[in-house]
């Protein structure tokens, strides 16, 4: 009798635990973000990472707002047409990311550009050498500035 009671109690606890887990998972699932929300978050992150000037932030945000929306629209059109080829989707994504990079190159300073490239995993060996030289020169300039004070 006690064994029967314990097994029922464990069954109830198991059902309650599973129900709570399912409800919790449903509540914590993030809704899919819009291209505009993604662009805003990316521009905020880049503003902090690169110490962008206000006008640079405006241009970065504008570029991302336009290009992320266009990328989303083109991907949606491909999905609606029934395209199943992953290569087609990758080419579209690559083309739009290259467009973003091209715009960013015009907006950012050389140092910001190299930091952006490093952050996005696109930094070449030559660019890495250039970035390290710039960082070394900056460090030396700060050290010299402190010694003069």
Secondary structure, DSSP 8 states (H G I E B T S, - for coil): -HHHHHHHHHHHHHHHHHHHHHHHHHHH------HHHHHHHHHHHHHHHHT--HHHHHHHHHHHHHHHHHHHHHHHHHHHHT---HHHHHHHHHHHHHHHHHHHHHHS-HHHHHHHHHHTT---HHHHHHHHHHHHHHHHHHHHHHHH-
